[in-house]
Amino acid sequence: MARRRTATPPAIAGFTYVRPLGSGGFADVFLYEQDMPRRVAAVKVLRADAVDPEVRRSFNAEADVMARLSTHPAIVTIYQASISADGRPYLAMEYCPDTMAARYKQAPLGVAEVLDVGVRLAAALETAHRAGLLHRDIKPSNVLLNTYGAPVLADFGIAAALNATGEAEVFAMSVPWSAPEVLREEVTGTVASEVWSLGATLYTLLAGRSPFELDDRSRNTSDQLVKRIVKASYARVPVPGIPQEVDALLAAALTRDPAKRPPSMAAFADLLRNAQYRLHQPVTAFEVAAPEWAGAAPVRFADSTARGPVITTVASTSRRAARAAKRVGAEVDRDGLPVATTAPRRPVAAGLIGAGIGVAAVAVLVVLGRITGLL
């Protein structure tokens, strides 16, 4: 199939065009430099021949989702969204020079980096789930690396609100990282299917290929992949030296039965953080939005329409996850670093107060002794 030519970059007030970055089915991405504040930005622009009511609705939904979630440190930051001079909608966002897909194709990533990436992405997805939103296209190419080398989740173009059953209302997939129930078209997306997709993504980063691909590329057609994924017979990561703890947590995420997977991204993050602790690695902080933000009603816009779900349909934690979080909390400090737990630690302020009281008591006894001696 011939590659589609990138469209002409539009004139955007306050931005100067630099060069093209890539193109997709409905949009092109260009690098611009913003005039004030001066910074580079990746600008996603809808194709002129793709601007129909349905695509525009999806694009507007993506802008709304990104605006709600992009303050999270592991979600790409949006700068603005508007209409260009020639009538094409655009989305200006943080420029990320690399992707995890490009990284793992050069060489598989190490265990420590993959666990760290996993916790960060699980926290970003847990934040989205608590807001009642699914990403629905979790895969290595949608994990970007920003200018600081930190992973950020991008492309919420097919994100969907959860309905009352906890399922998404639209349907899309990327086969190698899609859950069996999605490929069987039993559901369009759930929290459980997102846990699978994140597990499959982490497996890919470790193995250099998706979980159900074979070394013989001729046997990796979409139909063949679907058949293997639906059967979901887990195989260990084919890289020497992968710890058993890591294979076990990936196997839990890639279980065929959705009910047997970790019940939430928070629970999956607990498994990842426990593995970090057991392997004597720094424990990555699990950062999610405050509960009052996650449960807030949607902002109402000038057209009096509410965009986004009114009430979250995702439980924030399970009892199992809460117990695991409590255990990890007892073993790490506020920065996520392991600490000794053999004896309780006294607060610094209490220690200083206690020391002060002790010194004062000694001084009083000395004075009383002198007085007694004089009498």
C-alpha positions as CSV (number, residue, x, y, z in Angstrom):
1,M,0.0,0.0,0.0
2,A,1.4,3.4,-1.0
3,R,2.1,5.7,1.9
4,R,-0.2,8.7,2.1
5,R,1.5,12.1,1.5
6,T,1.6,14.4,4.5
7,A,-0.8,17.4,4.0
8,T,0.4,21.0,3.8
9,P,0.9,22.3,7.4
10,P,-1.7,25.0,8.3
11,A,-1.0,28.6,9.3
12,I,-1.6,28.8,13.1
13,A,-1.6,32.1,14.9
14,G,1.3,32.3,17.4
15,F,3.1,29.2,15.9
16,T,5.8,28.9,13.3
17,Y,6.0,25.7,11.3
18,V,9.3,23.7,11.6
19,R,8.9,20.3,9.9
20,P,6.6,17.2,9.6
21,L,6.7,14.5,12.2
22,G,4.3,11.9,10.9
23,S,0.9,11.0,9.6
24,G,-2.0,8.7,10.4
25,G,-5.3,7.7,9.1
26,F,-7.2,10.9,10.0
27,A,-4.5,13.4,11.0
28,D,-1.0,14.6,10.4
29,V,1.5,15.7,13.0
30,F,3.9,18.6,12.6
31,L,6.6,20.2,14.7
32,Y,5.9,23.9,15.3
33,E,7.6,26.5,17.5
34,Q,5.3,28.5,19.7
35,D,6.0,32.3,19.8
36,M,5.0,32.9,23.4
37,P,6.0,31.2,25.6
38,R,8.8,30.1,23.2
39,R,8.8,26.3,23.0
40,V,8.4,23.6,20.5
41,A,5.2,21.7,20.2
42,A,3.8,18.7,18.3
43,V,0.7,19.8,16.5
44,K,-1.9,17.2,15.4
45,V,-4.0,18.5,12.5
46,L,-7.0,16.8,11.1
47,R,-6.9,16.0,7.3
48,A,-9.1,18.3,5.3
49,D,-10.9,15.3,3.6
50,A,-11.5,13.7,7.1
51,V,-13.3,16.6,8.7
52,D,-16.8,15.1,8.9
53,P,-19.1,15.4,11.9
54,E,-18.1,12.0,13.4
55,V,-14.4,12.6,13.0
56,R,-14.7,16.1,14.4
57,R,-16.6,14.8,17.4
58,S,-13.9,12.2,18.1
59,F,-11.2,14.9,17.7
60,N,-13.1,17.2,20.1
61,A,-13.5,14.3,22.5
62,E,-9.7,13.7,22.4
63,A,-9.0,17.3,23.2
64,D,-11.4,17.2,26.1
65,V,-9.9,14.0,27.5
66,M,-6.3,15.3,27.1
67,A,-7.2,18.6,28.8
68,R,-8.7,16.7,31.8
69,L,-5.9,14.2,32.2
70,S,-2.7,15.9,30.9
71,T,-1.7,17.3,34.2
72,H,-0.7,13.8,35.2
73,P,3.1,13.4,35.0
74,A,2.8,10.3,32.8
75,I,0.3,11.7,30.3
76,V,1.4,13.9,27.4
77,T,0.7,17.6,28.1
78,I,-1.8,19.5,25.9
79,Y,-1.1,23.2,25.2
80,Q,-4.2,24.2,23.3
81,A,-6.8,23.1,20.8
82,S,-8.5,25.2,18.1
83,I,-9.3,25.6,14.4
84,S,-6.5,26.7,12.0
85,A,-6.9,29.5,9.4
86,D,-8.0,26.9,6.7
87,G,-10.6,25.4,8.9
88,R,-8.8,22.3,10.1
89,P,-9.1,21.4,13.8
90,Y,-5.7,21.0,15.5
91,L,-4.3,19.9,18.9
92,A,-1.0,21.4,20.1
93,M,0.8,19.3,22.7
94,E,4.1,18.5,24.3
95,Y,6.8,17.4,21.8
96,C,8.2,14.0,22.6
97,P,11.3,13.1,20.6
98,D,11.1,9.3,21.0
99,T,8.8,6.4,21.6
100,M,9.0,3.1,23.5
101,A,8.3,1.3,20.2
102,A,11.5,2.7,18.7
103,R,13.4,1.8,21.9
104,Y,12.4,-1.8,22.2
105,K,13.0,-2.4,18.4
106,Q,16.6,-1.3,18.9
107,A,17.1,-3.6,21.9
108,P,14.8,-5.0,24.7
109,L,14.7,-2.9,27.8
110,G,16.0,-4.0,31.2
111,V,13.9,-5.2,34.1
112,A,14.4,-2.2,36.3
113,E,13.3,0.3,33.6
114,V,10.3,-1.8,32.5
115,L,9.0,-2.0,36.1
116,D,9.4,1.7,36.6
117,V,7.6,2.5,33.3
118,G,4.9,0.0,34.3
119,V,4.2,1.8,37.6
120,R,4.1,5.2,36.0
121,L,1.7,4.1,33.2
122,A,-0.5,2.2,35.7
123,A,-0.8,5.4,37.7
124,A,-1.8,7.4,34.6
125,L,-4.4,4.8,33.6
126,E,-5.8,4.5,37.2
127,T,-6.3,8.3,37.1
128,A,-8.2,7.9,33.8
129,H,-10.3,5.0,35.1
130,R,-11.2,6.9,38.3
131,A,-12.4,9.7,36.0
132,G,-14.6,7.1,34.2
133,L,-12.4,7.0,31.0
134,L,-10.6,4.2,29.2
135,H,-7.6,4.7,26.9
136,R,-8.4,1.7,24.7
137,D,-5.2,1.7,22.6
138,I,-2.4,0.9,25.1
139,K,0.7,-0.2,23.1
140,P,4.4,0.7,22.9
141,S,4.0,3.2,20.1
142,N,1.5,5.2,22.3
143,V,4.1,5.4,25.1
144,L,6.2,8.4,24.2
145,L,9.5,9.6,25.8
146,N,9.5,13.3,26.6
147,T,12.6,15.5,26.5
148,Y,13.6,14.3,30.0
149,G,13.4,10.7,28.9
150,A,10.3,10.0,31.0
151,P,7.5,7.9,29.6
152,V,4.2,9.6,28.9
153,L,1.0,8.0,27.6
154,A,-0.4,9.6,24.4
155,D,-3.1,9.2,21.8
156,F,-6.5,9.2,23.5
157,G,-8.2,9.5,20.1
158,I,-10.3,6.4,20.7
159,A,-10.7,6.9,24.5
160,A,-14.3,6.3,25.6
161,A,-16.4,6.9,28.6
162,L,-17.3,3.9,30.7
163,N,-21.0,3.0,30.8
164,A,-22.9,1.6,33.7
165,T,-21.5,-1.8,33.2
166,G,-17.9,-0.6,33.2
167,E,-17.5,-1.2,29.4
168,A,-16.6,1.3,26.7
169,E,-19.2,2.4,24.2
170,V,-17.0,2.3,21.0
171,F,-14.9,-0.4,19.4
172,A,-11.3,-0.3,18.2
173,M,-8.2,-2.5,18.7
174,S,-4.5,-3.0,18.1
175,V,-4.4,-6.8,17.7
176,P,-1.0,-7.7,19.3
177,W,-1.9,-5.9,22.6
178,S,-5.6,-6.5,22.7
179,A,-7.3,-8.8,25.3
180,P,-9.0,-12.1,24.2
181,E,-12.5,-10.8,25.1
182,V,-11.9,-7.7,22.9
183,L,-10.8,-9.8,19.9
184,R,-13.8,-12.1,20.4
185,E,-15.9,-8.9,20.4
186,E,-17.5,-9.8,23.7
187,V,-16.7,-6.4,25.0
188,T,-15.4,-3.2,23.5
189,G,-13.1,-2.4,26.4
190,T,-13.0,-2.7,30.2
191,V,-10.6,-2.0,33.0
192,A,-9.6,-5.7,32.8
193,S,-8.8,-5.5,29.1
194,E,-6.7,-2.4,29.8
195,V,-4.8,-4.4,32.5
196,W,-4.1,-7.0,29.8
197,S,-2.9,-4.4,27.3
198,L,-0.5,-2.8,29.8
199,G,0.8,-6.3,30.7
200,A,1.3,-7.1,27.0
201,T,3.1,-3.7,26.5
202,L,5.5,-4.4,29.3
203,Y,6.1,-7.9,28.0
204,T,6.9,-6.4,24.6
205,L,9.4,-4.0,26.1
206,L,11.2,-6.9,27.9
207,A,11.1,-9.4,25.1
208,G,11.5,-7.2,22.0
209,R,8.2,-8.6,20.6
210,S,4.6,-8.9,21.6
211,P,3.6,-11.8,23.9
212,F,2.1,-14.0,21.2
213,E,4.3,-13.3,18.2
214,L,6.7,-16.0,17.0
215,D,10.2,-15.6,15.7
216,D,9.0,-16.8,12.3
217,R,7.4,-13.6,11.0
218,S,5.5,-15.5,8.3
219,R,3.4,-17.0,11.2
220,N,2.4,-13.6,12.7
221,T,-0.5,-12.5,10.5
222,S,-3.4,-10.8,12.2
223,D,-5.5,-14.0,12.0
224,Q,-2.8,-16.2,13.4
225,L,-2.1,-13.7,16.3
226,V,-5.8,-13.5,17.1
227,K,-6.1,-17.3,17.3
228,R,-3.1,-17.5,19.7
229,I,-4.2,-14.6,21.9
230,V,-7.7,-16.0,22.2
231,K,-6.2,-19.2,23.6
232,A,-3.9,-17.1,25.8
233,S,-1.4,-19.8,26.7
234,Y,1.2,-17.7,28.5
235,A,4.9,-18.3,27.7
236,R,7.7,-16.9,29.8
237,V,9.6,-13.9,28.6
238,P,12.2,-15.3,26.1
239,V,15.1,-13.4,27.6
240,P,17.7,-14.9,30.0
241,G,17.7,-13.7,33.5
242,I,14.1,-12.4,33.8
243,P,13.2,-12.8,37.5
244,Q,10.4,-15.2,38.4
245,E,8.6,-12.3,40.2
246,V,8.4,-10.4,36.9
247,D,7.1,-13.4,34.9
248,A,4.5,-14.1,37.5
249,L,3.0,-10.6,37.5
250,L,2.9,-10.6,33.7
251,A,1.3,-14.0,33.7
252,A,-1.4,-12.6,36.1
253,A,-2.1,-9.7,33.8
254,L,-2.2,-11.9,30.7
255,T,-4.6,-14.5,32.1
256,R,-7.4,-15.4,29.7
257,D,-10.1,-15.0,32.3
258,P,-10.6,-11.3,33.0
259,A,-11.9,-12.0,36.5
260,K,-8.5,-13.5,37.4
261,R,-6.4,-10.5,36.4
262,P,-5.5,-7.8,38.9
263,P,-8.8,-6.0,39.5
264,S,-7.5,-2.5,38.8
265,M,-4.5,-0.6,37.6
266,A,-3.8,0.2,41.3
267,A,-3.7,-3.5,42.1
268,F,-1.4,-4.1,39.1
269,A,0.9,-1.3,40.2
270,D,1.1,-3.0,43.7
271,L,2.4,-6.1,42.0
272,L,5.0,-4.1,40.0
273,R,6.1,-2.2,43.2
274,N,6.3,-5.4,45.2
275,A,8.6,-6.8,42.5
276,Q,10.8,-3.7,42.6
277,Y,11.1,-4.0,46.4
278,R,11.9,-7.8,46.3
279,L,14.5,-7.2,43.6
280,H,16.1,-4.4,45.8
281,Q,15.3,-1.7,43.2
282,P,14.0,1.8,44.0
283,V,10.2,1.7,44.4
284,T,8.5,4.0,42.0
285,A,5.9,6.4,43.5
286,F,2.3,5.6,42.5
287,E,0.8,9.0,41.6
288,V,-2.9,9.3,41.0
289,A,-5.3,12.3,41.1
290,A,-6.9,13.3,44.4
291,P,-10.3,11.5,45.0
292,E,-12.2,14.8,45.0
293,W,-11.0,15.5,41.5
294,A,-11.7,12.0,40.2
295,G,-15.3,12.0,41.3
296,A,-16.1,15.5,40.2
297,A,-19.0,16.2,37.8
298,P,-17.9,17.2,34.3
299,V,-17.4,20.8,33.4
300,R,-20.3,22.3,31.5
301,F,-19.4,24.3,28.4
302,A,-21.0,27.3,26.8
303,D,-23.3,25.1,24.7
304,S,-24.7,23.7,27.9
305,T,-23.5,20.2,27.1
306,A,-21.6,18.0,29.5
307,R,-18.6,16.3,28.0
308,G,-17.3,13.2,29.8
309,P,-19.0,10.9,32.3
310,V,-21.0,12.4,35.2
311,I,-20.0,9.7,37.7
312,T,-17.0,7.4,37.7
313,T,-17.9,3.7,37.3
314,V,-14.6,2.3,38.5
315,A,-14.0,1.4,42.1
316,S,-10.8,3.2,43.3
317,T,-9.4,0.2,45.1
318,S,-10.3,-3.3,46.1
319,R,-9.7,-4.8,49.6
320,R,-6.9,-6.9,48.2
321,A,-5.3,-3.8,46.6
322,A,-5.8,-1.8,49.8
323,R,-4.0,-4.5,51.9
324,A,-1.1,-4.6,49.4
325,A,-0.8,-0.8,49.4
326,K,-0.8,-0.8,53.2
327,R,2.0,-3.4,53.2
328,V,4.1,-1.5,50.6
329,G,3.5,1.8,52.5
330,A,5.0,0.2,55.6
331,E,8.1,-0.8,53.7
332,V,8.9,2.4,51.7
333,D,9.3,6.1,52.7
334,R,7.6,9.1,51.1
335,D,10.0,9.1,48.2
336,G,9.4,5.4,47.4
337,L,12.8,4.2,48.8
338,P,13.0,1.1,51.0
339,V,13.4,1.7,54.7
340,A,14.1,-0.6,57.6
341,T,11.0,-1.8,59.4
342,T,12.5,-3.7,62.3
343,A,11.7,-1.0,64.8
344,P,9.3,1.9,64.9
345,R,10.7,5.3,63.9
346,R,10.1,8.2,66.2
347,P,9.1,11.5,64.5
348,V,12.0,14.1,64.5
349,A,9.9,16.7,66.3
350,A,9.0,14.3,69.0
351,G,12.6,13.3,69.5
352,L,13.7,16.9,69.8
353,I,11.0,17.6,72.3
354,G,11.8,14.5,74.3
355,A,15.5,15.5,74.3
356,G,14.7,19.0,75.5
357,I,12.5,17.7,78.4
358,G,15.4,15.3,79.4
359,V,17.9,18.1,79.5
360,A,15.6,20.4,81.5
361,A,15.0,17.6,84.1
362,V,18.7,17.1,84.6
363,A,19.2,20.8,85.1
364,V,16.5,20.9,87.8
365,L,18.0,18.0,89.7
366,V,21.4,19.7,89.7
367,V,20.0,22.9,91.1
368,L,18.1,21.1,93.8
369,G,21.2,19.2,94.8
370,R,23.2,22.4,95.2
371,I,20.4,23.9,97.3
372,T,20.2,20.9,99.5
373,G,24.0,21.0,100.0
374,L,23.8,24.6,101.2
375,L,21.1,23.8,103.7
